[in-house]
Amino acid sequence: MEQVTLHGDGISATIVGQGAELISLRNAEGLEILWQAGPEWRRHSPVLFPIVGRLKGDQLRHRGQVYPLTQHGFARDKPFVWAETGSRSCTLVLTDDADTRARYPFAFRLAITYTLEYRQLGVSFAITNTGDETLPASIGAHPAFNWPLLQGLAKTDYRLTFVADEPAPIRRLKDGLVLAAPQPTPVEGRTLALSEGLFDADAVILDRPASTSVRYAAAHGPAIEMSWQGFKELGVWSKPGGAPFLCIEPWHGLASPVDFDGEFADKPGVMLIAPGEKRVLSYQVKLAST
């Protein structure tokens, strides 16, 4: 089975087995909300696992060994197994194999469940340590939404409105790694005004957000309300130079600091999951209007 389309009240979603990726999200009127992988960026909503961002030198260090692991990990490029499928939900599973262990020497089970409720998509990530040593891992969501959501509106008509004030400094990247010095936040109170220039220096990273939800909307037209549980960071990204999508990305973990070259288990943001234990993180996308 290559893909499944789920149907709910006022919402539909299509998921493919390759990367367990969401490739379509439509509202009650059939309007496509998700970026359709155009030439500016050839993905829709990749799963970031077992790392978020880049490791220094694209190298994972574990117990004196070095493993090649490139940006955002391998889950987005691996075929998942369909574990359950229904009209409103599906679960896909990825487990370690010889290919993953050559890059990431740990045993794991990653189960991703998509569920539709009234005008809402829920996505859960369940990471289980199936090995006999501590499992260090990061995971992130990377959904790209059309920007603007409604033709005829300008990109600058849109803003992100957080549920709480966000006064903390943000983080920025250089060559894919986190710069040492925090940067002043572009969020004014609870509002982040959106423009192409915001991403000239790559992603806006809230590494200690006060909020667990945000609204993406203009003064009128479709809107998105996104909430998350278990994630510690939030990335907001569009391709520098301009592209018609906006990514709102709950993360647990982020790219390596520019000066970090240590053991992967010691990298900031990494979860440490004990043998036999499971960690579940989730997010929701509610389709609304203004």
C-alpha atoms as a printed R data frame, in Angstrom:
    type eleno elety resid chain resno       x      y      z
1   ATOM     1    CA   MET     A     1   0.000  0.000  0.000
2   ATOM     2    CA   GLU     A     2   1.511  3.284 -1.085
3   ATOM     3    CA   GLN     A     3  -0.868  5.762  0.529
4   ATOM     4    CA   VAL     A     4  -4.041  6.171  2.570
5   ATOM     5    CA   THR     A     5  -6.541  9.032  2.584
6   ATOM     6    CA   LEU     A     6  -8.416  9.588  5.836
7   ATOM     7    CA   HIS     A     7 -11.764 11.381  5.897
8   ATOM     8    CA   GLY     A     8 -13.268 13.206  8.850
9   ATOM     9    CA   ASP     A     9 -15.807 15.924  9.532
10  ATOM    10    CA   GLY     A    10 -14.557 18.981  7.679
11  ATOM    11    CA   ILE     A    11 -11.099 17.564  6.999
12  ATOM    12    CA   SER     A    12  -9.213 14.972  4.951
13  ATOM    13    CA   ALA     A    13  -5.587 13.853  5.081
14  ATOM    14    CA   THR     A    14  -3.400 11.704  2.840
15  ATOM    15    CA   ILE     A    15  -0.372  9.824  4.201
16  ATOM    16    CA   VAL     A    16   2.225  7.841  2.241
17  ATOM    17    CA   GLY     A    17   4.236  4.867  3.451
18  ATOM    18    CA   GLN     A    18   7.542  6.386  2.346
19  ATOM    19    CA   GLY     A    19   8.684  8.334  5.380
20  ATOM    20    CA   ALA     A    20   5.188  8.056  6.922
21  ATOM    21    CA   GLU     A    21   4.724 11.515  5.441
22  ATOM    22    CA   LEU     A    22   1.577 13.590  5.396
23  ATOM    23    CA   ILE     A    23   1.218 14.816  1.803
24  ATOM    24    CA   SER     A    24  -2.227 16.434  1.760
25  ATOM    25    CA   LEU     A    25  -4.484 18.204  4.235
26  ATOM    26    CA   ARG     A    26  -7.768 19.642  2.971
27  ATOM    27    CA   ASN     A    27 -10.560 21.513  4.693
28  ATOM    28    CA   ALA     A    28 -14.325 21.080  4.275
29  ATOM    29    CA   GLU     A    29 -14.313 23.132  1.079
30  ATOM    30    CA   GLY     A    30 -11.554 20.961 -0.405
31  ATOM    31    CA   LEU     A    31  -8.924 23.699 -0.103
32  ATOM    32    CA   GLU     A    32  -5.397 22.288  0.108
33  ATOM    33    CA   ILE     A    33  -3.670 23.570  3.242
34  ATOM    34    CA   LEU     A    34  -0.392 21.667  2.918
35  ATOM    35    CA   TRP     A    35   2.506 22.691  0.671
36  ATOM    36    CA   GLN     A    36   2.586 20.426 -2.388
37  ATOM    37    CA   ALA     A    37   6.343 19.842 -2.660
38  ATOM    38    CA   GLY     A    38   7.117 22.301 -5.428
39  ATOM    39    CA   PRO     A    39  10.587 23.036 -6.828
40  ATOM    40    CA   GLU     A    40  11.498 25.352 -3.937
41  ATOM    41    CA   TRP     A    41  11.353 22.387 -1.514
42  ATOM    42    CA   ARG     A    42  10.522 18.830 -2.505
43  ATOM    43    CA   ARG     A    43   8.888 17.709  0.727
44  ATOM    44    CA   HIS     A    44   5.522 18.172  2.434
45  ATOM    45    CA   SER     A    45   5.817 17.227  6.097
46  ATOM    46    CA   PRO     A    46   8.873 15.056  6.757
47  ATOM    47    CA   VAL     A    47   9.464 13.248 10.041
48  ATOM    48    CA   LEU     A    48  12.755 14.258 11.675
49  ATOM    49    CA   PHE     A    49  14.272 11.226 13.453
50  ATOM    50    CA   PRO     A    50  16.580 10.277 15.143
51  ATOM    51    CA   ILE     A    51  17.988 13.808 14.965
52  ATOM    52    CA   VAL     A    52  16.589 17.266 14.401
53  ATOM    53    CA   GLY     A    53  18.826 19.483 12.323
54  ATOM    54    CA   ARG     A    54  22.475 18.745 11.659
55  ATOM    55    CA   LEU     A    55  25.267 17.146 13.655
56  ATOM    56    CA   LYS     A    56  28.692 18.739 13.490
57  ATOM    57    CA   GLY     A    57  30.498 17.158 10.548
58  ATOM    58    CA   ASP     A    58  27.371 15.006  9.953
59  ATOM    59    CA   GLN     A    59  28.881 12.580 12.459
60  ATOM    60    CA   LEU     A    60  27.268 10.797 15.398
61  ATOM    61    CA   ARG     A    61  29.708  9.833 18.154
62  ATOM    62    CA   HIS     A    62  28.947  6.908 20.439
63  ATOM    63    CA   ARG     A    63  31.364  5.056 22.694
64  ATOM    64    CA   GLY     A    64  34.425  5.988 20.703
65  ATOM    65    CA   GLN     A    65  32.887  5.148 17.327
66  ATOM    66    CA   VAL     A    66  31.834  7.603 14.618
67  ATOM    67    CA   TYR     A    67  28.743  7.040 12.470
68  ATOM    68    CA   PRO     A    68  27.675  9.057  9.388
69  ATOM    69    CA   LEU     A    69  24.293 10.666  9.996
70  ATOM    70    CA   THR     A    70  23.086 13.514  7.814
71  ATOM    71    CA   GLN     A    71  20.656 16.348  8.505
72  ATOM    72    CA   HIS     A    72  17.331 15.403 10.121
73  ATOM    73    CA   GLY     A    73  18.191 11.677 10.150
74  ATOM    74    CA   PHE     A    74  16.841  8.851  8.028
75  ATOM    75    CA   ALA     A    75  13.178  8.310  8.947
76  ATOM    76    CA   ARG     A    76  11.925 10.708  6.262
77  ATOM    77    CA   ASP     A    77  13.563  8.539  3.572
78  ATOM    78    CA   LYS     A    78  12.684  5.068  4.909
79  ATOM    79    CA   PRO     A    79   9.642  2.970  4.020
80  ATOM    80    CA   PHE     A    80   7.377  2.448  7.020
81  ATOM    81    CA   VAL     A    81   5.173 -0.592  7.609
82  ATOM    82    CA   TRP     A    82   1.420 -0.032  7.748
83  ATOM    83    CA   ALA     A    83   0.415 -1.390 11.159
84  ATOM    84    CA   GLU     A    84  -3.209 -0.223 11.256
85  ATOM    85    CA   THR     A    85  -5.496  1.513  8.782
86  ATOM    86    CA   GLY     A    86  -9.042  2.769  9.177
87  ATOM    87    CA   SER     A    87 -11.302  5.444  7.752
88  ATOM    88    CA   ARG     A    88 -10.191  8.071 10.275
89  ATOM    89    CA   SER     A    89  -6.828  6.845 11.537
90  ATOM    90    CA   CYS     A    90  -3.716  4.940 10.571
91  ATOM    91    CA   THR     A    91  -0.471  3.840 12.219
92  ATOM    92    CA   LEU     A    92   2.867  3.325 10.497
93  ATOM    93    CA   VAL     A    93   5.942  1.734 12.070
94  ATOM    94    CA   LEU     A    94   9.698  1.915 11.509
95  ATOM    95    CA   THR     A    95  12.161 -0.350 13.298
96  ATOM    96    CA   ASP     A    96  15.932 -0.539 13.225
97  ATOM    97    CA   ASP     A    97  17.656 -2.631 10.558
98  ATOM    98    CA   ALA     A    98  21.166 -3.065  9.187
99  ATOM    99    CA   ASP     A    99  20.900  0.195  7.265
100 ATOM   100    CA   THR     A   100  19.844  2.297 10.251
101 ATOM   101    CA   ARG     A   101  22.359  0.660 12.613
102 ATOM   102    CA   ALA     A   102  25.198  1.613 10.259
103 ATOM   103    CA   ARG     A   103  24.259  5.233 10.901
104 ATOM   104    CA   TYR     A   104  22.613  5.057 14.314
105 ATOM   105    CA   PRO     A   105  23.718  2.067 16.405
106 ATOM   106    CA   PHE     A   106  20.572  1.638 18.485
107 ATOM   107    CA   ALA     A   107  17.504 -0.577 18.576
108 ATOM   108    CA   PHE     A   108  14.185  1.277 18.370
109 ATOM   109    CA   ARG     A   109  10.574  1.187 17.281
110 ATOM   110    CA   LEU     A   110   8.979  4.384 15.972
111 ATOM   111    CA   ALA     A   111   5.187  4.305 15.559
112 ATOM   112    CA   ILE     A   112   3.411  7.283 13.996
113 ATOM   113    CA   THR     A   113  -0.371  7.554 14.259
114 ATOM   114    CA   TYR     A   114  -2.537  9.978 12.301
115 ATOM   115    CA   THR     A   115  -6.091 10.534 13.583
116 ATOM   116    CA   LEU     A   116  -8.865 12.784 12.284
117 ATOM   117    CA   GLU     A   117 -11.405 14.445 14.541
118 ATOM   118    CA   TYR     A   118 -13.760 17.336 13.796
119 ATOM   119    CA   ARG     A   119 -11.700 19.685 11.583
120 ATOM   120    CA   GLN     A   120  -8.555 18.452 13.318
121 ATOM   121    CA   LEU     A   121  -5.603 16.207 12.516
122 ATOM   122    CA   GLY     A   122  -3.760 14.612 15.416
123 ATOM   123    CA   VAL     A   123  -0.283 13.136 14.964
124 ATOM   124    CA   SER     A   124   1.481 11.079 17.633
125 ATOM   125    CA   PHE     A   125   5.026  9.743 17.712
126 ATOM   126    CA   ALA     A   126   5.724  6.772 19.996
127 ATOM   127    CA   ILE     A   127   9.430  5.931 20.385
128 ATOM   128    CA   THR     A   128  10.189  2.652 22.128
129 ATOM   129    CA   ASN     A   129  13.630  1.506 23.222
130 ATOM   130    CA   THR     A   130  13.732 -2.138 22.121
131 ATOM   131    CA   GLY     A   131  17.410 -2.544 22.996
132 ATOM   132    CA   ASP     A   132  19.398 -3.156 26.161
133 ATOM   133    CA   GLU     A   133  21.136  0.229 26.463
134 ATOM   134    CA   THR     A   134  19.827  3.769 26.843
135 ATOM   135    CA   LEU     A   135  18.339  5.113 23.612
136 ATOM   136    CA   PRO     A   136  19.377  8.703 22.844
137 ATOM   137    CA   ALA     A   137  17.042 10.248 20.283
138 ATOM   138    CA   SER     A   138  15.473 13.433 19.023
139 ATOM   139    CA   ILE     A   139  12.319 13.809 16.987
140 ATOM   140    CA   GLY     A   140  10.622 16.645 15.197
141 ATOM   141    CA   ALA     A   141   7.647 17.476 13.010
142 ATOM   142    CA   HIS     A   142   8.193 19.556  9.873
143 ATOM   143    CA   PRO     A   143   4.782 20.324  8.301
144 ATOM   144    CA   ALA     A   144   4.829 22.969  5.557
145 ATOM   145    CA   PHE     A   145   1.661 24.973  5.085
146 ATOM   146    CA   ASN     A   146   0.811 27.080  2.087
147 ATOM   147    CA   TRP     A   147   1.787 30.726  2.525
148 ATOM   148    CA   PRO     A   148  -0.502 32.457  1.833
149 ATOM   149    CA   LEU     A   149  -3.277 30.034  2.697
150 ATOM   150    CA   LEU     A   150  -5.698 31.919  0.467
151 ATOM   151    CA   GLN     A   151  -4.843 33.148 -3.007
152 ATOM   152    CA   GLY     A   152  -5.041 36.894 -3.346
153 ATOM   153    CA   LEU     A   153  -3.641 37.589  0.116
154 ATOM   154    CA   ALA     A   154  -0.076 38.741  0.649
155 ATOM   155    CA   LYS     A   155   2.438 36.838  2.742
156 ATOM   156    CA   THR     A   156   2.735 39.864  5.004
157 ATOM   157    CA   ASP     A   157  -0.997 39.637  5.767
158 ATOM   158    CA   TYR     A   158  -0.199 36.609  7.933
159 ATOM   159    CA   ARG     A   159   1.079 36.332 11.466
160 ATOM   160    CA   LEU     A   160   1.679 33.751 14.132
161 ATOM   161    CA   THR     A   161  -0.139 34.416 17.388
162 ATOM   162    CA   PHE     A   162   1.133 32.437 20.369
163 ATOM   163    CA   VAL     A   163  -1.011 31.528 23.347
164 ATOM   164    CA   ALA     A   164   1.501 33.174 25.711
165 ATOM   165    CA   ASP     A   165   3.991 36.022 25.522
166 ATOM   166    CA   GLU     A   166   7.313 34.919 24.014
167 ATOM   167    CA   PRO     A   167   9.975 37.328 25.361
168 ATOM   168    CA   ALA     A   168  12.872 34.842 25.463
169 ATOM   169    CA   PRO     A   169  15.761 35.188 22.993
170 ATOM   170    CA   ILE     A   170  15.762 32.892 19.977
171 ATOM   171    CA   ARG     A   171  18.438 30.780 18.348
172 ATOM   172    CA   ARG     A   172  19.767 31.033 14.825
173 ATOM   173    CA   LEU     A   173  21.844 28.731 12.616
174 ATOM   174    CA   LYS     A   174  25.094 29.058 10.721
175 ATOM   175    CA   ASP     A   175  25.946 26.297  8.252
176 ATOM   176    CA   GLY     A   176  23.187 24.251  9.880
177 ATOM   177    CA   LEU     A   177  24.607 24.491 13.423
178 ATOM   178    CA   VAL     A   178  23.264 26.520 16.346
179 ATOM   179    CA   LEU     A   179  25.137 29.750 16.962
180 ATOM   180    CA   ALA     A   180  26.496 30.209 20.477
181 ATOM   181    CA   ALA     A   181  24.928 33.621 21.091
182 ATOM   182    CA   PRO     A   182  21.157 33.926 21.469
183 ATOM   183    CA   GLN     A   183  19.440 36.557 19.304
184 ATOM   184    CA   PRO     A   184  16.706 39.037 20.237
185 ATOM   185    CA   THR     A   185  13.281 37.592 19.551
186 ATOM   186    CA   PRO     A   186  11.283 38.952 16.607
187 ATOM   187    CA   VAL     A   187   8.099 38.053 18.516
188 ATOM   188    CA   GLU     A   188   6.358 41.154 19.852
189 ATOM   189    CA   GLY     A   189   4.340 40.068 22.853
190 ATOM   190    CA   ARG     A   190   2.462 37.093 21.459
191 ATOM   191    CA   THR     A   191   2.674 38.093 17.781
192 ATOM   192    CA   LEU     A   192   5.229 37.142 15.138
193 ATOM   193    CA   ALA     A   193   4.708 39.201 11.978
194 ATOM   194    CA   LEU     A   194   5.570 37.095  8.932
195 ATOM   195    CA   SER     A   195   7.661 38.232  5.994
196 ATOM   196    CA   GLU     A   196  10.197 36.643  3.665
197 ATOM   197    CA   GLY     A   197  12.997 38.674  5.257
198 ATOM   198    CA   LEU     A   198  12.362 36.961  8.587
199 ATOM   199    CA   PHE     A   199  14.095 33.870  7.178
200 ATOM   200    CA   ASP     A   200  17.126 35.512  5.574
201 ATOM   201    CA   ALA     A   201  19.154 34.025  8.441
202 ATOM   202    CA   ASP     A   202  17.397 30.643  8.165
203 ATOM   203    CA   ALA     A   203  14.987 29.256 10.776
204 ATOM   204    CA   VAL     A   204  13.641 31.123 13.775
205 ATOM   205    CA   ILE     A   205  14.197 28.732 16.693
206 ATOM   206    CA   LEU     A   206  12.371 29.133 19.989
207 ATOM   207    CA   ASP     A   207  14.479 26.879 22.199
208 ATOM   208    CA   ARG     A   208  12.410 27.576 25.311
209 ATOM   209    CA   PRO     A   209   8.941 28.599 24.173
210 ATOM   210    CA   ALA     A   210   6.393 29.545 26.807
211 ATOM   211    CA   SER     A   211   3.545 28.472 24.508
212 ATOM   212    CA   THR     A   212   2.272 25.041 23.554
213 ATOM   213    CA   SER     A   213   0.021 26.344 20.783
214 ATOM   214    CA   VAL     A   214   0.041 28.941 18.026
215 ATOM   215    CA   ARG     A   215  -2.408 30.313 15.460
216 ATOM   216    CA   TYR     A   216  -1.375 30.956 11.849
217 ATOM   217    CA   ALA     A   217  -3.811 33.319 10.154
218 ATOM   218    CA   ALA     A   218  -4.516 36.531  8.255
219 ATOM   219    CA   ALA     A   219  -7.362 38.911  8.998
220 ATOM   220    CA   HIS     A   220  -9.698 36.704  6.979
221 ATOM   221    CA   GLY     A   221  -9.739 33.336  5.244
222 ATOM   222    CA   PRO     A   222  -8.539 29.908  6.415
223 ATOM   223    CA   ALA     A   223  -6.555 29.673  9.636
224 ATOM   224    CA   ILE     A   224  -4.534 26.976 11.383
225 ATOM   225    CA   GLU     A   225  -4.379 26.384 15.121
226 ATOM   226    CA   MET     A   226  -1.444 24.148 16.023
227 ATOM   227    CA   SER     A   227  -0.794 22.684 19.471
228 ATOM   228    CA   TRP     A   228   1.771 20.203 20.786
229 ATOM   229    CA   GLN     A   229   2.618 18.001 23.762
230 ATOM   230    CA   GLY     A   230   6.029 16.652 24.805
231 ATOM   231    CA   PHE     A   231   8.060 18.788 22.422
232 ATOM   232    CA   LYS     A   232  10.549 21.238 23.937
233 ATOM   233    CA   GLU     A   233  11.470 23.524 21.038
234 ATOM   234    CA   LEU     A   234   9.704 25.151 18.113
235 ATOM   235    CA   GLY     A   235  11.144 25.997 14.723
236 ATOM   236    CA   VAL     A   236   9.553 28.384 12.220
237 ATOM   237    CA   TRP     A   237  11.035 28.235  8.734
238 ATOM   238    CA   SER     A   238  10.634 29.120  5.115
239 ATOM   239    CA   LYS     A   239  13.301 28.872  2.479
240 ATOM   240    CA   PRO     A   240  15.606 31.899  2.529
241 ATOM   241    CA   GLY     A   241  15.054 34.002 -0.555
242 ATOM   242    CA   GLY     A   242  11.330 33.325 -0.608
243 ATOM   243    CA   ALA     A   243   9.058 30.328 -1.124
244 ATOM   244    CA   PRO     A   244   5.272 29.920 -0.876
245 ATOM   245    CA   PHE     A   245   5.256 27.813  2.297
246 ATOM   246    CA   LEU     A   246   5.655 28.250  6.036
247 ATOM   247    CA   CYS     A   247   6.846 25.447  8.313
248 ATOM   248    CA   ILE     A   248   5.721 25.340 11.950
249 ATOM   249    CA   GLU     A   249   7.837 22.657 13.584
250 ATOM   250    CA   PRO     A   250   7.520 21.241 17.121
251 ATOM   251    CA   TRP     A   251  10.834 19.622 18.044
252 ATOM   252    CA   HIS     A   252  12.420 17.650 20.845
253 ATOM   253    CA   GLY     A   253  16.036 18.445 20.044
254 ATOM   254    CA   LEU     A   254  17.776 20.774 17.652
255 ATOM   255    CA   ALA     A   255  20.961 21.022 15.619
256 ATOM   256    CA   SER     A   256  24.321 20.706 17.346
257 ATOM   257    CA   PRO     A   257  25.818 23.870 18.805
258 ATOM   258    CA   VAL     A   258  28.695 25.111 16.639
259 ATOM   259    CA   ASP     A   259  31.161 24.191 19.389
260 ATOM   260    CA   PHE     A   260  29.729 20.754 20.300
261 ATOM   261    CA   ASP     A   261  31.647 17.708 19.155
262 ATOM   262    CA   GLY     A   262  30.935 15.243 21.950
263 ATOM   263    CA   GLU     A   263  29.006 12.034 22.535
264 ATOM   264    CA   PHE     A   264  25.579 12.026 20.929
265 ATOM   265    CA   ALA     A   265  23.929 11.140 24.259
266 ATOM   266    CA   ASP     A   266  25.360 14.363 25.718
267 ATOM   267    CA   LYS     A   267  24.079 16.630 22.936
268 ATOM   268    CA   PRO     A   268  21.619 19.307 24.096
269 ATOM   269    CA   GLY     A   269  17.984 18.395 23.476
270 ATOM   270    CA   VAL     A   270  18.419 14.627 23.179
271 ATOM   271    CA   MET     A   271  15.907 12.349 24.931
272 ATOM   272    CA   LEU     A   272  17.388  9.472 26.920
273 ATOM   273    CA   ILE     A   273  14.963  6.542 26.884
274 ATOM   274    CA   ALA     A   274  15.672  3.581 29.166
275 ATOM   275    CA   PRO     A   275  15.531 -0.007 27.837
276 ATOM   276    CA   GLY     A   276  11.929 -1.135 27.450
277 ATOM   277    CA   GLU     A   277  10.576  2.376 27.951
278 ATOM   278    CA   LYS     A   278   8.452  4.425 25.543
279 ATOM   279    CA   ARG     A   279   8.192  8.161 24.938
280 ATOM   280    CA   VAL     A   280   5.086  9.620 23.249
281 ATOM   281    CA   LEU     A   281   4.948 13.116 21.743
282 ATOM   282    CA   SER     A   282   2.090 14.584 19.740
283 ATOM   283    CA   TYR     A   283   0.753 17.589 17.877
284 ATOM   284    CA   GLN     A   284  -2.587 18.708 16.472
285 ATOM   285    CA   VAL     A   285  -3.532 20.846 13.488
286 ATOM   286    CA   LYS     A   286  -7.008 22.353 13.743
287 ATOM   287    CA   LEU     A   287  -8.474 23.917 10.619
288 ATOM   288    CA   ALA     A   288 -10.302 27.112 11.424
289 ATOM   289    CA   SER     A   289 -11.242 30.401  9.758
290 ATOM   290    CA   THR     A   290 -11.032 34.081 10.559
